[in-house]
């Protein structure tokens, strides 16, 4: 074979290999692109399987939680996650919500309706006896469980603490406090109990024991967005340092929501009440009864997700023999420590404008101050 023929075949083979390599590259790139496009077109966001053992919550971040719907008030949803415990979420962060039990919802026109709840795509659906009802999500005011025997409609908190007391005695008290609240779309029932035990020295340096207690409960009927009626309120109070063996107060009032948002709640109440006081040691008698005019305000500001500021004040105008005016103030901060554990730092003031003199001629001081530090657990 001549040299020219060899060079020809060599050049031909080189060109053939180049063409084959180019075709392989182009075909491989096209196949990869088709495969990638096919995978992208086939992949879809997974849809969860909704087990009927749980309520389901989807956040706007696409995260799903299973657990129990506790309640929704003031644009804040309380949800007991099966994994993370009780958490609160801004209503604007809720993308989808599904209940396994009947829920009661309260609408802006004061209607209360009931059924299995589905919130999805900005719409609210209730399913009852196979029938669907649809409502604008903007009309929703509150959600609570319709199951009478479920304990989720109750919020309970028990606290233990100490407080430094000044006024009629200088001492360190040991405090036990319990709070319970039940809310429905149309009502609110609340009860508070506190008990202080101390052994200290009074103003005459005599060692004394003092067991002070306060029990307060009320029932509110939520008439509209801005107005409610405190149908009944009862208080039982005892504090020997203020010469009060036992004081009963019962009354009714009208209330107004001055501010009611997801971060700020500010309520006012005003109404008549009846007061009966039994004194521990009084000149000229041991008891007194008086009609009264009661005023109260509660300001609760959620500074952030873990810190609340509270200002709770009550005043009663009573007869001169009952002290003319009685005041009770509680203000301070509540810190969410971990999960259901809270820490409170609160200042208390109990004031009687004209304290009743005892048979020994001793008149208690008008003001009793307490700085309370306590640790509470929510159920």
FENFENFEN-V802943 format. One record per pair of residues at least 12 apart in sequence whose C-alpha atoms are under 6 Angstrom apart, sorted by the first residue. I is the first residue (numbers start at 1). GAP is how many residues later the second one is. If there is no record, write none. Layout:
I & GAP
I & GAP
//
This chain:
52 & 48
54 & 12
54 & 13
55 & 12
55 & 13
55 & 43
55 & 44
55 & 45
56 & 41
56 & 42
57 & 39
57 & 40
58 & 37
58 & 38
59 & 34
59 & 35
59 & 36
60 & 33
60 & 34
60 & 35
66 & 15
66 & 16
67 & 13
67 & 14
67 & 15
68 & 12
70 & 82
71 & 72
71 & 73
72 & 70
72 & 71
73 & 69
74 & 187
74 & 188
75 & 16
75 & 187
76 & 13
76 & 14
76 & 15
77 & 12
96 & 23
96 & 24
97 & 21
97 & 22
98 & 19
98 & 20
99 & 17
99 & 18
102 & 13
102 & 14
102 & 44
103 & 12
103 & 41
103 & 42
103 & 43
104 & 39
104 & 40
104 & 41
104 & 42
105 & 37
105 & 38
106 & 35
106 & 36
106 & 79
107 & 32
107 & 33
107 & 34
108 & 31
115 & 12
115 & 13
123 & 14
124 & 13
142 & 43
144 & 40
153 & 29
154 & 27
154 & 28
155 & 25
155 & 26
156 & 23
156 & 24
156 & 222
156 & 223
157 & 21
157 & 22
157 & 220
157 & 221
158 & 19
158 & 20
158 & 218
158 & 219
159 & 17
159 & 18
159 & 216
159 & 217
160 & 15
160 & 16
160 & 214
160 & 215
161 & 14
161 & 212
161 & 213
162 & 12
162 & 13
162 & 210
162 & 211
163 & 208
163 & 209
164 & 206
164 & 207
165 & 204
165 & 205
166 & 203
167 & 200
167 & 201
168 & 73
168 & 197
169 & 33
171 & 29
173 & 23
173 & 24
173 & 25
174 & 22
174 & 23
175 & 20
175 & 21
176 & 18
176 & 19
177 & 16
177 & 17
178 & 14
178 & 15
179 & 12
179 & 13
186 & 36
187 & 33
187 & 34
187 & 35
188 & 31
188 & 32
189 & 30
190 & 27
190 & 28
191 & 25
191 & 26
192 & 23
192 & 24
193 & 21
193 & 22
194 & 19
194 & 20
195 & 17
195 & 18
196 & 15
196 & 16
197 & 14
198 & 12
212 & 26
212 & 27
213 & 24
213 & 25
214 & 22
214 & 23
215 & 20
215 & 21
216 & 18
216 & 19
217 & 16
217 & 17
218 & 14
218 & 15
219 & 12
219 & 13
226 & 30
226 & 31
227 & 28
227 & 29
228 & 27
229 & 25
229 & 26
230 & 22
230 & 23
230 & 24
231 & 21
232 & 19
232 & 20
233 & 17
233 & 18
234 & 15
234 & 16
235 & 13
235 & 14
236 & 12
242 & 122
243 & 36
243 & 37
244 & 35
244 & 36
245 & 33
245 & 34
245 & 35
246 & 31
246 & 32
247 & 29
247 & 30
248 & 27
248 & 28
249 & 25
249 & 26
250 & 23
250 & 24
251 & 21
251 & 22
252 & 19
253 & 17
253 & 18
254 & 15
254 & 16
255 & 13
255 & 14
256 & 12
263 & 38
263 & 39
264 & 36
264 & 37
265 & 34
265 & 35
266 & 32
266 & 33
267 & 30
267 & 31
268 & 28
268 & 29
269 & 26
269 & 27
270 & 24
270 & 25
271 & 22
271 & 23
272 & 20
272 & 21
272 & 22
273 & 19
273 & 20
274 & 17
274 & 18
275 & 14
275 & 15
275 & 16
276 & 12
276 & 13
281 & 77
282 & 76
282 & 77
283 & 75
283 & 76
290 & 29
292 & 25
292 & 26
293 & 23
293 & 24
294 & 21
294 & 22
295 & 19
295 & 20
296 & 17
296 & 18
297 & 16
298 & 13
298 & 14
299 & 12
306 & 29
306 & 30
307 & 27
307 & 28
308 & 25
308 & 26
309 & 23
309 & 24
310 & 21
310 & 22
311 & 20
312 & 17
312 & 18
313 & 15
313 & 16
314 & 13
314 & 14
315 & 12
323 & 29
323 & 30
323 & 31
323 & 32
325 & 27
325 & 28
326 & 25
326 & 26
327 & 23
327 & 24
328 & 21
328 & 22
329 & 19
329 & 20
330 & 17
330 & 18
331 & 15
331 & 16
332 & 13
332 & 14
332 & 15
333 & 12
340 & 37
340 & 38
341 & 35
341 & 36
342 & 33
342 & 34
343 & 31
343 & 32
344 & 29
344 & 30
345 & 27
345 & 28
346 & 25
346 & 26
347 & 23
347 & 24
348 & 21
348 & 22
349 & 19
349 & 20
350 & 17
350 & 18
351 & 15
351 & 16
352 & 14
353 & 13
//
